[in-house]
Amino acid sequence: MNPDPFVIAHGCSMGAYHAVNIAFRYPERFGKVIALSGRYDLTAQIGSFRGLFDGHYDRSIYFNTPSHFIPLLTDEEELQCLRRLEIILAVGRDDQFRRNNEELSRALWEKDVWHALHVWDGEAHRPRSWRRMVSLYL
């Protein structure tokens, strides 16, 4: 068991989605989330990546889609927990998921949730870029 109460959620690509999803759903359990080249809406086709649910949509998908539930979140207690979380999103300027990252960033700002969105030059959806990002943000 880790005696340090500061827990970080981190991931790249689909792992970034999972890190953001769990940290945003349970922000009281995390101190920081670092998400690199993530996709936060698995329902929509983004670039060459198709939607993953073949049009199916229900409450479970909604509550596990940060791009959907954050804009509609109104519970002040949950928002306060999110505001205590250190959030770092990073994506490449030419990455297919850039727009989705920018949309999530806008939704967070609209809820007064401070965070950082770092847009890297070029296409950064690659292990070489992720290693550089991790050394800066972790």
C-alpha positions as a printed NumPy array, in Angstrom:
array([[  0.   ,   0.   ,   0.   ],
       [  1.285,   3.439,  -0.92 ],
       [  1.498,   5.572,   2.242],
       [  1.599,   8.783,   0.176],
       [ -1.94 ,  10.185,  -0.111],
       [ -1.08 ,  12.099,  -3.323],
       [ -2.232,   9.925,  -6.211],
       [ -1.65 ,  10.761,  -9.884],
       [ -3.698,   9.387, -12.777],
       [ -1.695,   9.341, -16.003],
       [ -2.041,   7.897, -19.469],
       [ -1.311,   8.279, -23.17 ],
       [ -3.839,   7.982, -25.993],
       [ -6.605,   5.625, -24.767],
       [ -4.815,   5.568, -21.409],
       [ -5.251,   9.361, -21.265],
       [ -8.991,   8.862, -21.685],
       [ -9.017,   6.383, -18.802],
       [ -6.892,   8.653, -16.582],
       [ -9.186,  11.644, -17.184],
       [-12.34 ,   9.571, -16.879],
       [-11.459,   8.059, -13.504],
       [ -9.954,  11.276, -12.11 ],
       [-12.965,  13.361, -13.183],
       [-15.439,  10.82 , -11.82 ],
       [-13.569,  10.44 ,  -8.505],
       [-11.59 ,  13.69 ,  -8.124],
       [-11.496,  13.379,  -4.337],
       [ -9.196,  10.348,  -4.754],
       [ -6.584,  12.06 ,  -6.935],
       [ -4.238,  15.006,  -6.639],
       [ -3.264,  15.252, -10.283],
       [ -4.147,  13.917, -13.723],
       [ -1.776,  13.997, -16.69 ],
       [ -3.365,  13.065, -20.006],
       [ -1.285,  12.931, -23.18 ],
       [ -2.89 ,  12.791, -26.641],
       [ -6.234,  11.716, -25.237],
       [ -9.628,  11.298, -26.83 ],
       [-12.443,  12.218, -24.451],
       [-15.447,  11.417, -26.623],
       [-15.517,   7.766, -27.651],
       [-18.983,   8.105, -29.204],
       [-17.976,  10.259, -32.176],
       [-15.77 ,   9.649, -35.161],
       [-12.673,  11.79 , -34.802],
       [-10.46 ,  11.831, -37.869],
       [ -9.745,   8.239, -38.844],
       [-10.914,   6.955, -35.435],
       [-14.527,   5.795, -35.569],
       [-17.001,   5.975, -32.702],
       [-16.654,   2.927, -30.49 ],
       [-20.287,   2.226, -29.6  ],
       [-21.908,   1.901, -33.049],
       [-24.5  ,   4.548, -32.206],
       [-25.483,   3.036, -28.852],
       [-25.827,   5.649, -26.101],
       [-27.07 ,   5.327, -22.538],
       [-26.425,   6.71 , -19.032],
       [-23.315,   4.596, -18.59 ],
       [-21.749,   5.961, -21.763],
       [-22.766,   9.523, -20.843],
       [-21.171,   9.303, -17.387],
       [-18.007,   7.785, -18.869],
       [-17.606,  10.44 , -21.554],
       [-15.862,  13.49 , -20.065],
       [-16.682,  15.605, -23.13 ],
       [-20.372,  14.991, -22.428],
       [-20.768,  15.073, -18.652],
       [-18.416,  17.972, -17.806],
       [-20.367,  20.64 , -19.78 ],
       [-23.593,  19.647, -17.988],
       [-22.112,  19.191, -14.506],
       [-23.832,  21.51 , -12.023],
       [-23.26 ,  19.856,  -8.637],
       [-21.164,  22.411,  -6.757],
       [-19.593,  19.839,  -4.441],
       [-18.388,  17.779,  -7.402],
       [-17.132,  20.917,  -9.137],
       [-15.198,  21.939,  -6.008],
       [-13.487,  18.539,  -5.977],
       [-12.574,  18.966,  -9.656],
       [-11.22 ,  22.454,  -8.937],
       [ -8.792,  21.   ,  -6.374],
       [ -7.414,  18.552,  -8.929],
       [ -4.275,  19.513, -10.875],
       [ -5.171,  18.798, -14.506],
       [ -2.671,  18.678, -17.362],
       [ -3.763,  17.891, -20.915],
       [ -1.216,  17.73 , -23.735],
       [ -1.771,  17.115, -27.428],
       [ -0.002,  17.823, -30.715],
       [ -1.05 ,  20.729, -32.92 ],
       [ -1.58 ,  18.291, -35.81 ],
       [ -3.09 ,  15.452, -33.751],
       [ -6.546,  14.215, -34.708],
       [ -7.704,  14.636, -31.09 ],
       [ -6.633,  18.276, -30.746],
       [-10.128,  19.698, -31.272],
       [-11.579,  17.26 , -28.71 ],
       [ -8.919,  18.398, -26.2  ],
       [ -9.762,  22.038, -26.902],
       [-13.486,  21.349, -26.434],
       [-12.853,  19.644, -23.096],
       [-10.597,  22.523, -22.07 ],
       [-13.343,  25.051, -22.895],
       [-15.865,  23.043, -20.885],
       [-13.506,  22.989, -17.897],
       [-12.913,  26.758, -18.094],
       [-16.681,  27.343, -18.294],
       [-16.95 ,  25.481, -14.972],
       [-14.053,  27.519, -13.487],
       [-11.893,  24.402, -13.343],
       [ -8.284,  25.534, -13.713],
       [ -6.09 ,  23.302, -15.824],
       [ -3.343,  23.403, -18.41 ],
       [ -3.769,  22.49 , -22.056],
       [ -0.375,  22.193, -23.735],
       [ -0.411,  22.053, -27.53 ],
       [  2.852,  20.681, -28.9  ],
       [  4.213,  21.34 , -32.367],
       [  3.388,  18.805, -35.029],
       [  1.833,  15.422, -34.455],
       [  2.688,  14.304, -30.928],
       [  0.673,  11.089, -30.781],
       [  3.884,   9.074, -30.535],
       [  5.893,   7.4  , -27.761],
       [  8.874,   9.687, -28.387],
       [  6.704,  12.758, -27.717],
       [  5.043,  11.136, -24.711],
       [  8.424,  10.417, -23.105],
       [  9.317,  14.111, -23.45 ],
       [  5.921,  15.175, -22.092],
       [  6.163,  12.845, -19.091],
       [  9.569,  14.241, -18.171],
       [  8.05 ,  17.746, -18.12 ],
       [  4.654,  17.181, -16.535],
       [  5.174,  14.272, -14.155]])
